[in-house]
Amino acid sequence: MAKMIHTMVRVFDLDKSLLFYKQALDLDVAERLDFDGFSLVYLRNEENDMELELTWNEGAEPYTHGTGYGHIAVAVEALEEEHEKLTQLGYEPAEIKEFFRDGQLLAKFFFVVDPDGYKIEFLQRHGRYQ
């Protein structure tokens, strides 16, 4: 059986991205591997078994996401508090929305965009989103 261990995004400004992911998701550097011309930085926190890998390439232009990129999703205990925190930090999260199926709440969520334009979905812990 395969175990998911990380997902990777390419970043243009590594320091700006590290600050965003620390402030927005409380992710710390688990390991940083610097090479000639590029760096791989693995982020995690105590809540996660899976890591986010930031790849920075020296001299790269800002990245485009093409048509295949969707989003990263995280589950949080207090959605409104997270929304307020991100607003106070100046990250401009989208409004909180609720999604229903057959009259039952399926998800309560909002999106925020990281410094490279990657979307991150914040979901209230509920149902399958734990």
Secondary structure, 3 states (H helix, E strand, C coil): CCCCCEEEEEECCHHHHHHHHHHHHCCEEEEEEEECCEEEEEEECCCCCCEEEEEEECCCCCCCCCCCCCCEEEEECCHHHHHHHHHHCCCCCCCCEEEEECCEEEEEEEEEECCCCCEEEEEECECCEC
